[in-house]
Amino acid sequence: MAAGAAEQELPSLLLSLPDGVILTDGNSRFVWVNAVAERQLGLSPSEWDGKTIESLVQARPDLAWIFEEQPTEIIRCWEALNCQEENCFLWGKPFTLCWSSQKSCPTCLRPAGPVGQGEPLPGVCSRCSVFKSHIHVREKEIVRAAEDRIVLQVTTAPAPAEPDKPVGRLRILRDVTQELEVSRVKNEFLSALSHELRTPLTSIRSYAEILTKYKDTDPADQKRFLDIILSESERLDQIIDDLTELRRLDVTRSVWNNRSLELQEVIESVLQDQKRMLEAKDLDFQVEMDPSCPRIWADFDRIQRVLSTLIRNLAKRTAQGGTILLKGSAVQGRREKDRASLLRLTLAGIDPADSTAPAEKDRAPESRDRGLGLGLLLCKHILEPYGGKLWTESGNGSSIHLMLPASRSEASRKEMGETFHQEAAPTARGPIRIQKTKKSILVVDDDPSILNAISFALTKEGYNVHSSASAKRALEIVRTEKPELIISDITMPEMDGYAFLQELKKDEAAKMIPFIFISAKGDTTDRIKGLKTGVDDYLSKPFEIKELAARVEALLTRVDRLKDLSRFDGLTGALSRRAFEEVLPQELRKAQLNGQPLALAMADLDHFKRINDTHGHLAGDFVLASFVRFLKRNLRDDAILVRYGGEEFCVLMPDVRKRVAWEILERIRKMLSETSFRYEKENLEIRVTCSFGVSGFPEDGANTEGLISKSDEALYAAKSLGRNRVVLYGEASPSSTTGRKSSISGNG
């Protein structure tokens, strides 16, 4: 039968199979081979259409294994049932199909009707031992082209046939390469996990039994054994963390925050995190990075985790007082797609007695990753999406190698450095350092031991801590003590954490207090539920005290950072008007207490609307930011610069008399009128002038509203007199009336 005709007669289900299909009749002649099977075996229609298995195998002996008949004992229905109906068309045949579907066997176990009129039994055939005896499965690796190897699984089953005709064969060809690889990786993972879990568990059990059984153990040894138990429990916690991370990687891989990275910034962060661990073993950490090392394109947090895990791994295997050496170099890939530079890192653990690090070797990395622990498997899992590699070696010391592709997002390393510097510049404000002694924290948990542990630890960290075993009592503490952070359990009697949080939200003064949930409910559903209530963080029990302390500090720092950001104008970096309304009364009170003068100037850029109308608001924004930078460079360090609104600014000068303020601002006014701001985007040289109005304490009043009003009146006078001048409240302007007006010129 021709291939086209056969295809028309085949069931649509068979045609839609994603696997390869080969159908032969009872005479071993090909009826149909689908396109998937042709690709799997490298066949063309002319090689099988109208041919027999024998002729194909003669031409392609490499395919003979697919068509070999399995030499097994075949169960026949007439034998299985000891059938005596020799007139049945199946009786005595070497192959028999399910008699219920053939509707012909008089000994069918169904109690239905006369011979030949029974209905098929859906689902029975696949479970029938007679049918199963004719199915054979075999697997073999085949090579289709250079380096193109797949493992092919072939399932052979009887093909339906007409009565009194030989039974054909249906062969399903399935590529199981990926499944076998997944199985291999799973077995490797389970083996590593079993080893990782059993080792610390054995230590914990052994030392616990020693402490329990031998009551007279020396106190120094008891402390040492307890330290080991603590260390091994931390190791178990790290394993759980790694398992969680492995799961999270699969779920969140699509949202990794990849960017161009200079590895040095990752290393510095890692060393900060691992500082305590390195100091505990008196390990020296040395970095040798070749200047030619390229940037990499990766997620900062993921690569940080890789390096942290590798350093921890090496630290365990490096003797006390040893050295961990990190070497980085640029290499060229051997394959076409790897011709771009690669970054190669070698981490070596060197014992004190050994002065040399293990040499870098270039054997195929795939042959060296046996015995990787769970942490290293996690690292491999992170690196693989980037095309990275990881392998280990052991010698006099231990070494770990990894390879990462260089970033290809910019034309050159130099250009990338400049670009990222420019992007980072606007947010380059110094780090916020919270004053812990000024921060009060409320801890709520019905478990006394946990409540005491958290309260003790946070007190040791320097915070003022209030505690309560009851959420209802905690509400009273919130109203009286006004804590700056609340840590609460969820499952508590009388009122649980959710109800406690809802009560806080009803109080305008309390609803914005940062809030952390701690709970034994640690699965994803519970965490999501907790976070959806609006809390700032969620920590699952058991947790490390140092992690809780770190989260508390990070959250309080973030709150202070947000407060800091709200205090400054996002465009110019000057103090915001809202913050100025807090600062001015404070500075005025300070001046009153210390008997010092205070000057307040209102400033307004002349004809600023012309810039926006002529060159657009982006150019106007550029001028505002440039003007603030100009003022900051020329004002005293203790001067406070405020963006009051639009193109209006305030300058607050503590311990400066009004007349001295006039001299300072007059000097700045003259310098500004001779300065141009270059707007590179439009190739413009933009010049502006500014008018100032100044009032002072104590001569012009002792309240904030009065000083602002009088400075504003002086500014209005400066504008009325022709702009570009400094006017003191209550005096005629001593500044020149011939100041140059705002001018704008463009080059090209």
Beta strands, then each sheet from edge to edge (+ up, - down):
strand 1: 20-24
strand 2: 30-33
strand 3: 136-145
strand 4: 148-159
strand 5: 168-175
strand 6: 258-261
strand 7: 284-289
strand 8: 296-299
strand 9: 323-332
strand 10: 341-350
strand 11: 389-394
strand 12: 398-405
strand 13: 440-444
strand 14: 464-468
strand 15: 485-489
strand 16: 515-519
strand 17: 537-540
strand 18: 598-605
strand 19: 640-645
strand 20: 648-654
strand 21: 676-679
strand 22: 684-687
strand 23: 690-697
strand 24: 726-728
strand 25: 744-746
sheet 1: 2+ 1- 5+ 4- 3+
sheet 2: 6+ 8-
sheet 3: 7+ 9+ 10- 12+ 11-
sheet 4: 14+ 13+ 15+ 16+ 17+
sheet 5: 19+ 20- 18+ 23- 24-
sheet 6: 21+ 22- 25+
end
